Amino acid sequence: MSTVSEGQELWTASPERRARAELTRFLAWLAGERDVSLAGYRELQVWSVEDPASFWRAVWDYFDVIHEGEIEQVLTDDPMPRTRWFTGTRLNYAENILRHETSGEPERPMMMHCAETRPDIGAISWAEVAGQVRKLATRMREMGIEPGDRVVAYMPNIPETFIAMLATTAIGGIWSSAAPEFGAQTVIDRFSQIEPKLVFAVTGYRYGGKDYDRSGELAGILAALPTAERLVLLDYLPGAGRPVFAGETLDWAELFTGPDVARADFAFTRVPSDHPLWVLFSSGTTGLPKPITHGHHGIVVEHLKKASFQLDMHKDSVYFCYSTTGWMVWNTLMAGPMLDGKVVLYDGHPAYPDARLMWRIMAETGVTTFGVSPTFMQMVRGAGIRPGEEFDLSALETILLTGSPATPEILAWTHEAVKRDLYATSQSGGTEVCSGILGGSSLLPAYAGEIQAPALGCDAVAFDEAGQPVVGEVGELVIRQPMPSMPLFLWGDEGFARYTDSYFDVYPGIWRHGDRVRFNERGGSYVLGRSDATLNRFGVRIGSAEIYRTMETFDEIADSLIVCIEEKDGGYYMPLFVQMANGSLSDALKAEIARRLRSERSPRHVPDEIVEVPEIPTTLTGKKMEVPVRRMLLGENPDKVASKDATRNPAALDWFATFAQSRLADA
């Protein structure tokens, strides 16, 4: 691959693509219907934060959101986090998706799916999904599930889980899910906070060719949820056991017997704008996971906006994003069907039996928009796979790289090895808003390593320590005005105390997201890592992403993690931990790493020590656990700094605990 420089232009949309972009249509609609003439994305972004009420009302009207009542205020005058949206109206999230059952042929596919337990790609039509949702929702009402009741799932990324979610939200229930690979305590830490009444679960799952019976973990979870009255069990893994449960256990298939429920005989429960839709949870690497509660109104308008304008999706899009039900990305997958498009679901290891699997699925299903982590793309690249040469990706229009910063090299390789004419976009958001904060548009050029612009309707800037906006310098990522999909509240948080402490503790009235970021003059940005894991090198702050970019160029190294701690004598200790892909860490390789970091970055980027480790610890969503490692090196109790159940590879943390104890003993 040819050398690429940070900020180098990689792609610009053709005139034909610009003309058919949904954002182009929206700009024309604004000019004709609102007398608002804007030249392009950047002017629209500025208008969207200067006049948020007009922008979000335009989104609401443009997509013809189904609702009842008249809008009193698009957003109230209450400051964050008490701001409320579209007061005076009532709507339902599920209704705004399933409306498309009747907008075309009801038998056309809505969901395409496969899994390690279901290797053949299947399809479920709009009529089948909507019919099953109505039938399940009706049964749930008969069970006594009322608006505001919590319904949870210990289920994988399969159609049944989405049907359960849509049925729950259709009747005003509050949804929450956890992936079946989560350990029992991790699930208990989450679900016990919201006291569910009904639980959906599978008996087990298959990952990487290996079967995992979860009946024991499920029994432990149920025992810790005294409010759970019923369990709906899906026999997903052949041969798995059945959990012991004191309440009533129903088989999934039982709920779908009897006559169908006609559209005319089913009423969606429309709710006000302060009614919860679902509860997502923070990663839980430190402390009890935060129960982040979103509303129907905010999620509907935010997902319509993001899918259409930031990802360039449309009515005929086929959306495929690799995710588990424990990651907020799963909660965004219905954005495709919300636009009358299709969604592709996959449950299993993304690279089993090899890293060609995702591309095979995409070729067979005609995926237009693919979301995946840069780590996966690095894996594909490292395996020498060139997807564009091996698979028919003619339908592919957009690749969304999310979950961690995408290096210039990975973005450039994506254009080279996947498809030249491709909108490959790196975007950044978070569980807290269940959407993007830093995004972009196919109307803008794409630059290597750079996130194109703040998302529409998101007043995101970098603040220095004095709380002043900075450009060209590293600062704290903040949001200065409310967004519709910001949490209504954290469940059980009286008086917004925990909410305020989590996001408004540094800059009163300003959302501090917790990322270090640098904006450039054209509005592009670079996320440099979490601010609480920032490398403070003798008073100079360094983003860990800069070091990881260099480390990813070493074929011998599978993964790496860097932290920096302040010593008692006022000095600093910055070790770099590396997991080898092959061979062992030699002195020659250590010297080359140091040389490259010094020449490509700066002398301050060179670690004090380079240490080989068996494995780099990551969260269940694949994020490096920099903060827990740093806290262990500072002497904190390993059992207090991170939940092993929230760790993809708990044994990796044990190694770091031993390393930290040994170092402290020698100090």
Salt bridges, closest charged atoms under 4 A:
GLU6 OE1 - ARG518 NH2 3.21
GLU6 OE2 - ARG549 NH1 3.79
GLU22 OE1 - ARG25 NH1 3.18
ASP61 OD2 - ARG34 NH2 2.27
ASP61 OD2 - ARG57 NE 3.09
ASP64 OD2 - ARG99 NH2 3.73
GLU68 OE1 - ARG270 NH1 3.36
GLU95 OE2 - ARG270 NH2 2.75
GLU101 OE1 - ARG134 NH1 3.09
GLU101 OE2 - ARG263 NH1 3.12
GLU142 OE1 - ARG139 NE 3.40
ASP149 OD2 - LYS197 NZ 3.26
GLU160 OE2 - ARG118 NH2 2.77
ASP211 OD1 - ARG206 NE 2.47
GLU217 OE2 - ARG214 NH1 3.30
GLU248 OE1 - ARG230 NE 2.82
ASP251 OD1 - ARG242 NH2 3.14
ASP260 OD1 - LYS135 NZ 3.11
GLU302 OE2 - LYS305 NZ 2.76
ASP312 OD2 - ARG17 NE 3.04
ASP340 OD1 - ARG108 NH2 2.60
ASP340 OD2 - LYS315 NZ 3.75
ASP354 OD2 - ARG360 NH2 3.23
GLU389 OE2 - ARG386 NE 2.80
GLU390 OE1 - ARG356 NE 2.59
GLU397 OE2 - ARG20 NH1 3.40
GLU397 OE1 - HIS314 NE2 3.37
GLU409 OE2 - ARG549 NH2 2.94
GLU416 OE2 - ARG386 NH1 3.66
GLU450 OE1 - ARG522 NH2 2.82
ASP459 OD1 - ARG480 NH2 3.08
GLU465 OE2 - ARG541 NH2 3.09
GLU476 OE2 - ARG512 NH1 3.68
GLU476 OE2 - ARG516 NH1 3.93
ASP505 OD1 - ARG512 NE 3.64
ASP515 OD1 - ARG530 NH1 2.92
GLU546 OE1 - HIS605 NE2 2.73
ASP559 OD1 - LYS624 NZ 2.42
GLU566 OE1 - ARG630 NH2 2.85
GLU567 OE2 - ARG663 NH2 2.69
GLU592 OE2 - ARG595 NH2 2.74
GLU592 OE2 - ARG596 NH1 3.89
GLU600 OE2 - ARG596 NE 2.66
ASP608 OD2 - ARG537 NH1 2.97
GLU636 OE1 - ARG631 NH2 2.76
ASP654 OD1 - LYS644 NZ 2.29
